């Protein structure tokens, strides 16, 4: 008998420089701010291995309530490296993919908020239209529109 203790994926974490800017950007995509707080104390540093730390976090939730992004802004210790503009094929690179109703409308709206299209919007068979954009702080975001389900 196979044992499986996994219950669900809870969230994906993204470290940002501007929490307000990142919240606004992900709200524009359609996520809602679920909560915002400062995390600090000895226990927190023991989890991350950073020792004494102070982090402001914002939890963003998708409209279906199933997926979350945890946006973190480190107050102490300071950030030590920046991977935001790493190319798509960088090792360990973070990309979040969202399914949207209308990819053209979403891209047009996000471009007005400073996002940039990475390549182009392409169609994969009769299933999806897809693209990558660079959003707030150069974060790589994937957008997919499922075809034939409207």
N, CA, C and O atoms as a GROMACS GRO file, in nm:
protein
  600
    1UNK      N    1   0.084  -0.119   0.000
    1UNK     CA    2   0.000   0.000   0.000
    1UNK      C    3   0.088   0.125   0.000
    1UNK      O    4   0.179   0.138   0.081
    2UNK      N    5   0.058   0.217  -0.093
    2UNK     CA    6   0.137   0.339  -0.105
    2UNK      C    7   0.091   0.442  -0.002
    2UNK      O    8  -0.028   0.466   0.015
    3UNK      N    9   0.190   0.500   0.065
    3UNK     CA   10   0.159   0.600   0.166
    3UNK      C   11   0.180   0.739   0.107
    3UNK      O   12   0.283   0.764   0.045
    4UNK      N   13   0.084   0.829   0.127
    4UNK     CA   14   0.095   0.965   0.076
    4UNK      C   15   0.042   1.060   0.182
    4UNK      O   16  -0.078   1.063   0.209
    5UNK      N   17   0.133   1.137   0.242
    5UNK     CA   18   0.094   1.231   0.347
    5UNK      C   19   0.066   1.371   0.295
    5UNK      O   20   0.024   1.459   0.370
    6UNK      N   21   0.090   1.392   0.165
    6UNK     CA   22   0.069   1.525   0.108
    6UNK      C   23  -0.079   1.558   0.104
    6UNK      O   24  -0.160   1.479   0.056
    7UNK      N   25  -0.114   1.676   0.154
    7UNK     CA   26  -0.254   1.719   0.154
    7UNK      C   27  -0.284   1.817   0.041
    7UNK      O   28  -0.387   1.805  -0.026
    8UNK      N   29  -0.194   1.914   0.018
    8UNK     CA   30  -0.215   2.014  -0.086
    8UNK      C   31  -0.088   2.099  -0.098
    8UNK      O   32   0.000   2.093  -0.012
    9UNK      N   33  -0.079   2.177  -0.206
    9UNK     CA   34   0.024   2.279  -0.214
    9UNK      C   35  -0.036   2.405  -0.153
    9UNK      O   36  -0.144   2.448  -0.194
   10UNK      N   37   0.031   2.464  -0.057
   10UNK     CA   38  -0.025   2.576   0.017
   10UNK      C   39  -0.008   2.709  -0.054
   10UNK      O   40  -0.105   2.781  -0.074
   11UNK      N   41   0.116   2.742  -0.093
   11UNK     CA   42   0.140   2.868  -0.163
   11UNK      C   43   0.276   2.866  -0.231
   11UNK      O   44   0.358   2.778  -0.206
   12UNK      N   45   0.297   2.964  -0.317
   12UNK     CA   46   0.426   2.989  -0.380
   12UNK      C   47   0.476   3.122  -0.324
   12UNK      O   48   0.400   3.218  -0.318
   13UNK      N   49   0.601   3.127  -0.283
   13UNK     CA   50   0.657   3.249  -0.225
   13UNK      C   51   0.742   3.325  -0.325
   13UNK      O   52   0.820   3.267  -0.400
   14UNK      N   53   0.725   3.457  -0.326
   14UNK     CA   54   0.804   3.545  -0.411
   14UNK      C   55   0.857   3.659  -0.325
   14UNK      O   56   0.780   3.727  -0.257
   15UNK      N   57   0.988   3.680  -0.328
   15UNK     CA   58   1.049   3.792  -0.256
   15UNK      C   59   1.050   3.913  -0.348
   15UNK      O   60   1.096   3.905  -0.462
   16UNK      N   61   0.998   4.025  -0.298
   16UNK     CA   62   0.987   4.146  -0.379
   16UNK      C   63   1.052   4.264  -0.307
   16UNK      O   64   1.077   4.260  -0.187
   17UNK      N   65   1.080   4.368  -0.384
   17UNK     CA   66   1.137   4.490  -0.329
   17UNK      C   67   1.026   4.584  -0.281
   17UNK      O   68   1.037   4.645  -0.175
   18UNK      N   69   0.920   4.595  -0.362
   18UNK     CA   70   0.808   4.682  -0.326
   18UNK      C   71   0.683   4.597  -0.306
   18UNK      O   72   0.626   4.545  -0.403
   19UNK      N   73   0.641   4.583  -0.182
   19UNK     CA   74   0.522   4.503  -0.153
   19UNK      C   75   0.398   4.570  -0.212
   19UNK      O   76   0.313   4.502  -0.270
   20UNK      N   77   0.386   4.701  -0.198
   20UNK     CA   78   0.270   4.772  -0.251
   20UNK      C   79   0.259   4.756  -0.402
   20UNK      O   80   0.151   4.732  -0.454
   21UNK      N   81   0.372   4.770  -0.472
   21UNK     CA   82   0.374   4.756  -0.617
   21UNK      C   83   0.335   4.616  -0.661
   21UNK      O   84   0.259   4.599  -0.757
   22UNK      N   85   0.387   4.514  -0.591
   22UNK     CA   86   0.357   4.375  -0.626
   22UNK      C   87   0.210   4.343  -0.597
   22UNK      O   88   0.145   4.274  -0.676
   23UNK      N   89   0.158   4.393  -0.485
   23UNK     CA   90   0.016   4.371  -0.452
   23UNK      C   91  -0.072   4.430  -0.562
   23UNK      O   92  -0.164   4.364  -0.610
   24UNK      N   93  -0.045   4.555  -0.602
   24UNK     CA   94  -0.123   4.621  -0.707
   24UNK      C   95  -0.118   4.542  -0.836
   24UNK      O   96  -0.221   4.525  -0.903
   25UNK      N   97   0.000   4.494  -0.872
   25UNK     CA   98   0.016   4.419  -0.997
   25UNK      C   99  -0.066   4.290  -0.994
   25UNK      O  100  -0.138   4.260  -1.089
   26UNK      N  101  -0.055   4.213  -0.886
   26UNK     CA  102  -0.128   4.086  -0.879
   26UNK      C  103  -0.279   4.108  -0.861
   26UNK      O  104  -0.359   4.024  -0.900
   27UNK      N  105  -0.318   4.222  -0.801
   27UNK     CA  106  -0.461   4.257  -0.797
   27UNK      C  107  -0.512   4.284  -0.938
   27UNK      O  108  -0.625   4.249  -0.971
   28UNK      N  109  -0.428   4.347  -1.021
   28UNK     CA  110  -0.467   4.374  -1.159
   28UNK      C  111  -0.489   4.244  -1.236
   28UNK      O  112  -0.578   4.236  -1.322
   29UNK      N  113  -0.409   4.141  -1.205
   29UNK     CA  114  -0.429   4.009  -1.268
   29UNK      C  115  -0.560   3.947  -1.219
   29UNK      O  116  -0.626   3.875  -1.293
   30UNK      N  117  -0.598   3.975  -1.093
   30UNK     CA  118  -0.724   3.923  -1.042
   30UNK      C  119  -0.715   3.855  -0.906
   30UNK      O  120  -0.814   3.802  -0.857
   31UNK      N  121  -0.595   3.856  -0.845
   31UNK     CA  122  -0.582   3.799  -0.712
   31UNK      C  123  -0.632   3.901  -0.609
   31UNK      O  124  -0.633   4.021  -0.635
   32UNK      N  125  -0.674   3.852  -0.494
   32UNK     CA  126  -0.722   3.939  -0.386
   32UNK      C  127  -0.623   3.932  -0.270
   32UNK      O  128  -0.567   3.827  -0.240
   33UNK      N  129  -0.603   4.047  -0.205
   33UNK     CA  130  -0.520   4.051  -0.086
   33UNK      C  131  -0.595   3.985   0.028
   33UNK      O  132  -0.702   4.032   0.068
   34UNK      N  133  -0.540   3.876   0.081
   34UNK     CA  134  -0.605   3.802   0.188
   34UNK      C  135  -0.561   3.852   0.325
   34UNK      O  136  -0.639   3.852   0.420
   35UNK      N  137  -0.435   3.895   0.334
   35UNK     CA  138  -0.384   3.946   0.460
   35UNK      C  139  -0.243   3.997   0.444
   35UNK      O  140  -0.173   3.963   0.349
   36UNK      N  141  -0.202   4.081   0.539
   36UNK     CA  142  -0.070   4.143   0.533
   36UNK      C  143  -0.019   4.157   0.676
   36UNK      O  144  -0.094   4.200   0.764
   37UNK      N  145   0.107   4.120   0.700
   37UNK     CA  146   0.160   4.132   0.836
   37UNK      C  147   0.312   4.128   0.837
   37UNK      O  148   0.377   4.098   0.737
   38UNK      N  149   0.367   4.160   0.954
   38UNK     CA  150   0.512   4.153   0.977
   38UNK      C  151   0.539   4.022   1.049
   38UNK      O  152   0.476   3.990   1.149
   39UNK      N  153   0.635   3.946   0.996
   39UNK     CA  154   0.677   3.820   1.059
   39UNK      C  155   0.817   3.844   1.115
   39UNK      O  156   0.909   3.881   1.043
   40UNK      N  157   0.830   3.821   1.244
   40UNK     CA  158   0.962   3.839   1.306
   40UNK      C  159   0.969   3.751   1.429
   40UNK      O  160   0.870   3.690   1.470
   41UNK      N  161   1.086   3.745   1.487
   41UNK     CA  162   1.104   3.666   1.607
   41UNK      C  163   1.195   3.548   1.582
   41UNK      O  164   1.222   3.509   1.469
   42UNK      N  165   1.242   3.492   1.690
   42UNK     CA  166   1.340   3.384   1.687
   42UNK      C  167   1.289   3.263   1.610
   42UNK      O  168   1.366   3.200   1.537
   43UNK      N  169   1.163   3.230   1.625
   43UNK     CA  170   1.108   3.112   1.557
   43UNK      C  171   1.115   3.126   1.406
   43UNK      O  172   1.143   3.028   1.336
   44UNK      N  173   1.088   3.247   1.354
   44UNK     CA  174   1.089   3.270   1.210
   44UNK      C  175   1.228   3.249   1.152
   44UNK      O  176   1.243   3.187   1.047
   45UNK      N  177   1.328   3.302   1.219
   45UNK     CA  178   1.467   3.286   1.174
   45UNK      C  179   1.513   3.141   1.181
   45UNK      O  180   1.600   3.100   1.104
   46UNK      N  181   1.456   3.066   1.271
   46UNK     CA  182   1.492   2.924   1.280
   46UNK      C  183   1.434   2.846   1.162
   46UNK      O  184   1.494   2.749   1.116
   47UNK      N  185   1.318   2.887   1.114
   47UNK     CA  186   1.258   2.821   0.997
   47UNK      C  187   1.341   2.850   0.872
   47UNK      O  188   1.370   2.758   0.795
   48UNK      N  189   1.379   2.975   0.849
   48UNK     CA  190   1.448   3.015   0.727
   48UNK      C  191   1.600   2.997   0.733
   48UNK      O  192   1.667   2.997   0.630
   49UNK      N  193   1.654   2.982   0.854
   49UNK     CA  194   1.798   2.972   0.868
   49UNK      C  195   1.868   3.106   0.860
   49UNK      O  196   1.990   3.110   0.848
   50UNK      N  197   1.792   3.215   0.866
   50UNK     CA  198   1.851   3.349   0.854
   50UNK      C  199   1.879   3.415   0.988
   50UNK      O  200   1.930   3.527   0.992
   51UNK      N  201   1.848   3.347   1.098
   51UNK     CA  202   1.869   3.408   1.229
   51UNK      C  203   1.766   3.515   1.254
   51UNK      O  204   1.646   3.496   1.231
   52UNK      N  205   1.812   3.630   1.303
   52UNK     CA  206   1.721   3.740   1.333
   52UNK      C  207   1.669   3.799   1.202
   52UNK      O  208   1.747   3.847   1.120
   53UNK      N  209   1.538   3.794   1.183
   53UNK     CA  210   1.481   3.848   1.060
   53UNK      C  211   1.352   3.921   1.087
   53UNK      O  212   1.284   3.898   1.187
   54UNK      N  213   1.321   4.010   0.997
   54UNK     CA  214   1.196   4.086   1.001
   54UNK      C  215   1.147   4.095   0.857
   54UNK      O  216   1.214   4.155   0.772
   55UNK      N  217   1.031   4.037   0.830
   55UNK     CA  218   0.980   4.027   0.693
   55UNK      C  219   0.836   4.073   0.692
   55UNK      O  220   0.755   4.032   0.775
   56UNK      N  221   0.803   4.160   0.594
   56UNK     CA  222   0.663   4.198   0.575
   56UNK      C  223   0.608   4.109   0.466
   56UNK      O  224   0.666   4.101   0.357
   57UNK      N  225   0.496   4.042   0.493
   57UNK     CA  226   0.438   3.952   0.394
   57UNK      C  227   0.296   3.994   0.359
   57UNK      O  228   0.224   4.056   0.438
   58UNK      N  229   0.258   3.958   0.236
   58UNK     CA  230   0.121   3.978   0.191
   58UNK      C  231   0.078   3.848   0.127
   58UNK      O  232   0.148   3.794   0.041
   59UNK      N  233  -0.037   3.796   0.167
   59UNK     CA  234  -0.089   3.673   0.109
   59UNK      C  235  -0.196   3.710   0.008
   59UNK      O  236  -0.294   3.777   0.040
   60UNK      N  237  -0.176   3.665  -0.116
   60UNK     CA  238  -0.269   3.691  -0.226
   60UNK      C  239  -0.337   3.559  -0.260
   60UNK      O  240  -0.272   3.455  -0.263
   61UNK      N  241  -0.468   3.564  -0.287
   61UNK     CA  242  -0.543   3.442  -0.316
   61UNK      C  243  -0.613   3.455  -0.452
   61UNK      O  244  -0.660   3.563  -0.489
   62UNK      N  245  -0.619   3.344  -0.525
   62UNK     CA  246  -0.686   3.342  -0.655
   62UNK      C  247  -0.838   3.344  -0.635
   62UNK      O  248  -0.886   3.307  -0.527
   63UNK      N  249  -0.915   3.385  -0.737
   63UNK     CA  250  -1.061   3.394  -0.722
   63UNK      C  251  -1.128   3.264  -0.680
   63UNK      O  252  -1.230   3.266  -0.612
   64UNK      N  253  -1.071   3.148  -0.720
   64UNK     CA  254  -1.132   3.021  -0.681
   64UNK      C  255  -1.098   2.981  -0.538
   64UNK      O  256  -1.154   2.884  -0.486
   65UNK      N  257  -1.008   3.056  -0.474
   65UNK     CA  258  -0.973   3.028  -0.334
   65UNK      C  259  -0.876   2.913  -0.314
   65UNK      O  260  -0.844   2.880  -0.200
   66UNK      N  261  -0.828   2.852  -0.422
   66UNK     CA  262  -0.743   2.734  -0.408
   66UNK      C  263  -0.593   2.762  -0.412
   66UNK      O  264  -0.516   2.683  -0.358
   67UNK      N  265  -0.551   2.872  -0.472
   67UNK     CA  266  -0.408   2.899  -0.488
   67UNK      C  267  -0.371   3.032  -0.425
   67UNK      O  268  -0.448   3.128  -0.427
   68UNK      N  269  -0.250   3.036  -0.368
   68UNK     CA  270  -0.203   3.156  -0.301
   68UNK      C  271  -0.061   3.190  -0.342
   68UNK      O  272   0.020   3.102  -0.370
   69UNK      N  273  -0.032   3.320  -0.343
   69UNK     CA  274   0.104   3.372  -0.357
   69UNK      C  275   0.137   3.442  -0.227
   69UNK      O  276   0.060   3.525  -0.180
   70UNK      N  277   0.252   3.409  -0.170
   70UNK     CA  278   0.299   3.481  -0.052
   70UNK      C  279   0.409   3.575  -0.098
   70UNK      O  280   0.518   3.532  -0.135
   71UNK      N  281   0.380   3.705  -0.095
   71UNK     CA  282   0.477   3.806  -0.133
   71UNK      C  283   0.551   3.849  -0.007
   71UNK      O  284   0.488   3.883   0.093
   72UNK      N  285   0.685   3.849  -0.012
   72UNK     CA  286   0.766   3.882   0.105
   72UNK      C  287   0.862   3.996   0.073
   72UNK      O  288   0.926   3.999  -0.032
   73UNK      N  289   0.870   4.090   0.166
   73UNK     CA  290   0.969   4.198   0.156
   73UNK      C  291   1.056   4.192   0.281
   73UNK      O  292   1.009   4.218   0.392
   74UNK      N  293   1.184   4.157   0.262
   74UNK     CA  294   1.276   4.144   0.375
   74UNK      C  295   1.322   4.280   0.424
   74UNK      O  296   1.381   4.357   0.348
   75UNK      N  297   1.294   4.308   0.550
   75UNK     CA  298   1.340   4.432   0.614
   75UNK      C  299   1.478   4.406   0.673
   75UNK      O  300   1.570   4.487   0.654
   76UNK      N  301   1.494   4.294   0.744
   76UNK     CA  302   1.624   4.245   0.789
   76UNK      C  303   1.622   4.094   0.786
   76UNK      O  304   1.520   4.035   0.820
   77UNK      N  305   1.730   4.027   0.748
   77UNK     CA  306   1.850   4.086   0.686
   77UNK      C  307   1.818   4.133   0.545
   77UNK      O  308   1.716   4.096   0.487
   78UNK      N  309   1.908   4.218   0.488
   78UNK     CA  310   1.884   4.267   0.353
   78UNK      C  311   1.892   4.155   0.250
   78UNK      O  312   1.955   4.052   0.274
   79UNK      N  313   1.828   4.176   0.134
   79UNK     CA  314   1.836   4.078   0.026
   79UNK      C  315   1.980   4.068  -0.022
   79UNK      O  316   2.053   4.167  -0.022
   80UNK      N  317   2.021   3.947  -0.064
   80UNK     CA  318   2.160   3.930  -0.104
   80UNK      C  319   2.180   3.905  -0.253
   80UNK      O  320   2.292   3.919  -0.303
   81UNK      N  321   2.075   3.870  -0.325
   81UNK     CA  322   2.090   3.852  -0.469
   81UNK      C  323   1.958   3.881  -0.537
   81UNK      O  324   1.852   3.885  -0.474
   82UNK      N  325   1.966   3.902  -0.668
   82UNK     CA  326   1.849   3.944  -0.744
   82UNK      C  327   1.836   3.858  -0.868
   82UNK      O  328   1.919   3.865  -0.958
   83UNK      N  329   1.731   3.776  -0.874
   83UNK     CA  330   1.709   3.686  -0.987
   83UNK      C  331   1.590   3.728  -1.072
   83UNK      O  332   1.545   3.653  -1.158
   84UNK      N  333   1.537   3.848  -1.047
   84UNK     CA  334   1.412   3.887  -1.110
   84UNK      C  335   1.417   3.891  -1.262
   84UNK      O  336   1.318   3.859  -1.328
   85UNK      N  337   1.531   3.928  -1.318
   85UNK     CA  338   1.537   3.939  -1.464
   85UNK      C  339   1.615   3.824  -1.526
   85UNK      O  340   1.661   3.835  -1.640
   86UNK      N  341   1.631   3.713  -1.453
   86UNK     CA  342   1.699   3.596  -1.508
   86UNK      C  343   1.621   3.545  -1.630
   86UNK      O  344   1.498   3.555  -1.633
   87UNK      N  345   1.692   3.492  -1.730
   87UNK     CA  346   1.621   3.439  -1.847
   87UNK      C  347   1.535   3.318  -1.811
   87UNK      O  348   1.554   3.256  -1.706
   88UNK      N  349   1.442   3.286  -1.898
   88UNK     CA  350   1.346   3.179  -1.875
   88UNK      C  351   1.414   3.044  -1.847
   88UNK      O  352   1.358   2.962  -1.774
   89UNK      N  353   1.533   3.022  -1.903
   89UNK     CA  354   1.600   2.893  -1.885
   89UNK      C  355   1.702   2.892  -1.771
   89UNK      O  356   1.784   2.801  -1.764
   90UNK      N  357   1.698   2.992  -1.681
   90UNK     CA  358   1.788   2.995  -1.566
   90UNK      C  359   1.750   2.884  -1.468
   90UNK      O  360   1.632   2.859  -1.444
   91UNK      N  361   1.851   2.818  -1.412
   91UNK     CA  362   1.826   2.710  -1.316
   91UNK      C  363   1.753   2.762  -1.193
   91UNK      O  364   1.788   2.867  -1.138
   92UNK      N  365   1.653   2.688  -1.149
   92UNK     CA  366   1.581   2.724  -1.028
   92UNK      C  367   1.489   2.843  -1.046
   92UNK      O  368   1.439   2.898  -0.948
   93UNK      N  369   1.467   2.885  -1.168
   93UNK     CA  370   1.392   3.008  -1.190
   93UNK      C  371   1.244   2.990  -1.159
   93UNK      O  372   1.184   2.886  -1.187
   94UNK      N  373   1.186   3.094  -1.100
   94UNK     CA  374   1.046   3.092  -1.060
   94UNK      C  375   0.959   3.157  -1.166
   94UNK      O  376   0.984   3.270  -1.209
   95UNK      N  377   0.855   3.085  -1.207
   95UNK     CA  378   0.755   3.137  -1.299
   95UNK      C  379   0.620   3.092  -1.246
   95UNK      O  380   0.602   2.975  -1.213
   96UNK      N  381   0.526   3.183  -1.240
   96UNK     CA  382   0.390   3.149  -1.196
   96UNK      C  383   0.301   3.158  -1.320
   96UNK      O  384   0.308   3.255  -1.394
   97UNK      N  385   0.216   3.057  -1.341
   97UNK     CA  386   0.126   3.056  -1.457
   97UNK      C  387  -0.018   3.074  -1.410
   97UNK      O  388  -0.062   3.007  -1.316
   98UNK      N  389  -0.090   3.164  -1.475
   98UNK     CA  390  -0.230   3.188  -1.445
   98UNK      C  391  -0.315   3.157  -1.567
   98UNK      O  392  -0.276   3.190  -1.680
   99UNK      N  393  -0.430   3.094  -1.547
   99UNK     CA  394  -0.527   3.076  -1.654
   99UNK      C  395  -0.623   3.195  -1.650
   99UNK      O  396  -0.679   3.228  -1.546
  100UNK      N  397  -0.639   3.258  -1.765
  100UNK     CA  398  -0.724   3.378  -1.775
  100UNK      C  399  -0.835   3.355  -1.876
  100UNK      O  400  -0.827   3.266  -1.961
  101UNK      N  401  -0.938   3.437  -1.867
  101UNK     CA  402  -1.053   3.424  -1.956
  101UNK      C  403  -1.019   3.473  -2.097
  101UNK      O  404  -1.051   3.407  -2.196
  102UNK      N  405  -0.952   3.589  -2.104
  102UNK     CA  406  -0.923   3.653  -2.232
  102UNK      C  407  -0.779   3.704  -2.228
  102UNK      O  408  -0.752   3.808  -2.167
  103UNK      N  409  -0.687   3.632  -2.293
  103UNK     CA  410  -0.544   3.664  -2.283
  103UNK      C  411  -0.512   3.799  -2.346
  103UNK      O  412  -0.428   3.873  -2.295
  104UNK      N  413  -0.580   3.833  -2.458
  104UNK     CA  414  -0.552   3.962  -2.524
  104UNK      C  415  -0.590   4.079  -2.434
  104UNK      O  416  -0.515   4.176  -2.423
  105UNK      N  417  -0.706   4.068  -2.371
  105UNK     CA  418  -0.752   4.174  -2.280
  105UNK      C  419  -0.658   4.185  -2.160
  105UNK      O  420  -0.623   4.296  -2.120
  106UNK      N  421  -0.617   4.071  -2.103
  106UNK     CA  422  -0.529   4.071  -1.986
  106UNK      C  423  -0.393   4.131  -2.020
  106UNK      O  424  -0.341   4.215  -1.946
  107UNK      N  425  -0.334   4.089  -2.132
  107UNK     CA  426  -0.203   4.142  -2.172
  107UNK      C  427  -0.213   4.293  -2.195
  107UNK      O  428  -0.127   4.367  -2.149
  108UNK      N  429  -0.315   4.338  -2.265
  108UNK     CA  430  -0.332   4.482  -2.291
  108UNK      C  431  -0.340   4.559  -2.160
  108UNK      O  432  -0.279   4.666  -2.146
  109UNK      N  433  -0.415   4.506  -2.064
  109UNK     CA  434  -0.429   4.573  -1.934
  109UNK      C  435  -0.297   4.577  -1.859
  109UNK      O  436  -0.261   4.680  -1.801
  110UNK      N  437  -0.223   4.464  -1.860
  110UNK     CA  438  -0.097   4.458  -1.786
  110UNK      C  439   0.012   4.542  -1.851
  110UNK      O  440   0.098   4.597  -1.781
  111UNK      N  441   0.010   4.554  -1.983
  111UNK     CA  442   0.107   4.640  -2.052
  111UNK      C  443   0.090   4.785  -2.007
  111UNK      O  444   0.187   4.859  -1.995
  112UNK      N  445  -0.036   4.826  -1.983
  112UNK     CA  446  -0.062   4.962  -1.933
  112UNK      C  447  -0.005   4.981  -1.794
  112UNK      O  448   0.019   5.095  -1.752
  113UNK      N  449   0.018   4.871  -1.720
  113UNK     CA  450   0.075   4.878  -1.586
  113UNK      C  451   0.225   4.848  -1.587
  113UNK      O  452   0.282   4.812  -1.484
  114UNK      N  453   0.288   4.864  -1.704
  114UNK     CA  454   0.434   4.851  -1.712
  114UNK      C  455   0.486   4.712  -1.741
  114UNK      O  456   0.607   4.692  -1.746
  115UNK      N  457   0.399   4.614  -1.761
  115UNK     CA  458   0.445   4.479  -1.795
  115UNK      C  459   0.500   4.478  -1.938
  115UNK      O  460   0.467   4.565  -2.018
  116UNK      N  461   0.584   4.380  -1.968
  116UNK     CA  462   0.638   4.364  -2.102
  116UNK      C  463   0.616   4.221  -2.148
  116UNK      O  464   0.629   4.127  -2.070
  117UNK      N  465   0.581   4.206  -2.275
  117UNK     CA  466   0.567   4.073  -2.334
  117UNK      C  467   0.708   4.017  -2.356
  117UNK      O  468   0.793   4.085  -2.412
  118UNK      N  469   0.732   3.892  -2.311
  118UNK     CA  470   0.865   3.832  -2.325
  118UNK      C  471   0.890   3.788  -2.469
  118UNK      O  472   0.991   3.825  -2.529
  119UNK      N  473   0.799   3.709  -2.524
  119UNK     CA  474   0.811   3.664  -2.662
  119UNK      C  475   0.688   3.713  -2.736
  119UNK      O  476   0.676   3.832  -2.765
  120UNK      N  477   0.598   3.620  -2.766
  120UNK     CA  478   0.473   3.658  -2.832
  120UNK      C  479   0.362   3.568  -2.778
  120UNK      O  480   0.388   3.466  -2.715
  121UNK      N  481   0.240   3.607  -2.804
  121UNK     CA  482   0.125   3.524  -2.768
  121UNK      C  483   0.114   3.417  -2.877
  121UNK      O  484   0.098   3.450  -2.995
  122UNK      N  485   0.122   3.290  -2.839
  122UNK     CA  486   0.116   3.181  -2.937
  122UNK      C  487  -0.003   3.092  -2.910
  122UNK      O  488  -0.058   3.090  -2.799
  123UNK      N  489  -0.043   3.017  -3.012
  123UNK     CA  490  -0.150   2.920  -2.993
  123UNK      C  491  -0.090   2.780  -2.996
  123UNK      O  492  -0.018   2.745  -3.090
  124UNK      N  493  -0.120   2.700  -2.894
  124UNK     CA  494  -0.076   2.561  -2.887
  124UNK      C  495  -0.192   2.472  -2.925
  124UNK      O  496  -0.289   2.457  -2.851
  125UNK      N  497  -0.180   2.411  -3.044
  125UNK     CA  498  -0.284   2.325  -3.098
  125UNK      C  499  -0.420   2.394  -3.087
  125UNK      O  500  -0.430   2.515  -3.109
  126UNK      N  501  -0.526   2.320  -3.055
  126UNK     CA  502  -0.657   2.382  -3.036
  126UNK      C  503  -0.689   2.397  -2.888
  126UNK      O  504  -0.805   2.414  -2.850
  127UNK      N  505  -0.584   2.390  -2.805
  127UNK     CA  506  -0.606   2.383  -2.660
  127UNK      C  507  -0.587   2.516  -2.588
  127UNK      O  508  -0.671   2.556  -2.507
  128UNK      N  509  -0.476   2.586  -2.615
  128UNK     CA  510  -0.442   2.705  -2.538
  128UNK      C  511  -0.384   2.814  -2.624
  128UNK      O  512  -0.328   2.789  -2.731
  129UNK      N  513  -0.397   2.938  -2.576
  129UNK     CA  514  -0.316   3.051  -2.621
  129UNK      C  515  -0.232   3.086  -2.500
  129UNK      O  516  -0.284   3.096  -2.388
  130UNK      N  517  -0.103   3.106  -2.520
  130UNK     CA  518  -0.008   3.122  -2.410
  130UNK      C  519   0.087   3.239  -2.435
  130UNK      O  520   0.114   3.276  -2.550
  131UNK      N  521   0.137   3.298  -2.325
  131UNK     CA  522   0.247   3.394  -2.336
  131UNK      C  523   0.316   3.406  -2.201
  131UNK      O  524   0.262   3.367  -2.097
  132UNK      N  525   0.434   3.463  -2.205
  132UNK     CA  526   0.507   3.501  -2.084
  132UNK      C  527   0.515   3.653  -2.085
  132UNK      O  528   0.537   3.715  -2.189
  133UNK      N  529   0.497   3.712  -1.968
  133UNK     CA  530   0.519   3.856  -1.952
  133UNK      C  531   0.616   3.877  -1.837
  133UNK      O  532   0.633   3.791  -1.751
  134UNK      N  533   0.679   3.992  -1.838
  134UNK     CA  534   0.756   4.037  -1.721
  134UNK      C  535   0.668   4.142  -1.656
  134UNK      O  536   0.636   4.245  -1.716
  135UNK      N  537   0.630   4.115  -1.531
  135UNK     CA  538   0.541   4.205  -1.460
  135UNK      C  539   0.615   4.294  -1.364
  135UNK      O  540   0.727   4.337  -1.392
  136UNK      N  541   0.553   4.324  -1.251
  136UNK     CA  542   0.612   4.408  -1.148
  136UNK      C  543   0.751   4.356  -1.115
  136UNK      O  544   0.770   4.236  -1.094
  137UNK      N  545   0.849   4.445  -1.109
  137UNK     CA  546   0.987   4.412  -1.073
  137UNK      C  547   1.052   4.310  -1.165
  137UNK      O  548   1.150   4.246  -1.127
  138UNK      N  549   1.000   4.295  -1.286
  138UNK     CA  550   1.060   4.202  -1.380
  138UNK      C  551   1.025   4.056  -1.355
  138UNK      O  552   1.084   3.967  -1.416
  139UNK      N  553   0.928   4.029  -1.266
  139UNK     CA  554   0.889   3.891  -1.237
  139UNK      C  555   0.829   3.825  -1.360
  139UNK      O  556   0.749   3.886  -1.431
  140UNK      N  557   0.868   3.700  -1.384
  140UNK     CA  558   0.817   3.626  -1.498
  140UNK      C  559   0.682   3.563  -1.465
  140UNK      O  560   0.669   3.489  -1.368
  141UNK      N  561   0.582   3.595  -1.547
  141UNK     CA  562   0.446   3.545  -1.526
  141UNK      C  563   0.399   3.479  -1.655
  141UNK      O  564   0.417   3.535  -1.763
  142UNK      N  565   0.340   3.361  -1.643
  142UNK     CA  566   0.282   3.295  -1.759
  142UNK      C  567   0.132   3.318  -1.759
  142UNK      O  568   0.068   3.319  -1.654
  143UNK      N  569   0.075   3.338  -1.878
  143UNK     CA  570  -0.070   3.353  -1.893
  143UNK      C  571  -0.118   3.250  -1.994
  143UNK      O  572  -0.056   3.232  -2.098
  144UNK      N  573  -0.228   3.185  -1.964
  144UNK     CA  574  -0.286   3.085  -2.054
  144UNK      C  575  -0.436   3.108  -2.067
  144UNK      O  576  -0.505   3.131  -1.968
  145UNK      N  577  -0.483   3.101  -2.192
  145UNK     CA  578  -0.627   3.106  -2.217
  145UNK      C  579  -0.666   2.972  -2.276
  145UNK      O  580  -0.616   2.934  -2.382
  146UNK      N  581  -0.754   2.900  -2.207
  146UNK     CA  582  -0.798   2.770  -2.255
  146UNK      C  583  -0.900   2.791  -2.367
  146UNK      O  584  -0.995   2.867  -2.351
  147UNK      N  585  -0.879   2.723  -2.479
  147UNK     CA  586  -0.967   2.739  -2.595
  147UNK      C  587  -1.075   2.633  -2.595
  147UNK      O  588  -1.059   2.526  -2.537
  148UNK      N  589  -1.185   2.663  -2.660
  148UNK     CA  590  -1.291   2.567  -2.678
  148UNK      C  591  -1.375   2.540  -2.554
  148UNK      O  592  -1.459   2.450  -2.554
  149UNK      N  593  -1.354   2.618  -2.449
  149UNK     CA  594  -1.432   2.596  -2.325
  149UNK      C  595  -1.527   2.711  -2.297
  149UNK      O  596  -1.587   2.718  -2.190
  150UNK      N  597  -1.540   2.802  -2.394
  150UNK     CA  598  -1.624   2.920  -2.370
  150UNK      C  599  -1.768   2.892  -2.405
  150UNK      O  600  -1.854   2.980  -2.391
   0.00000   0.00000   0.00000
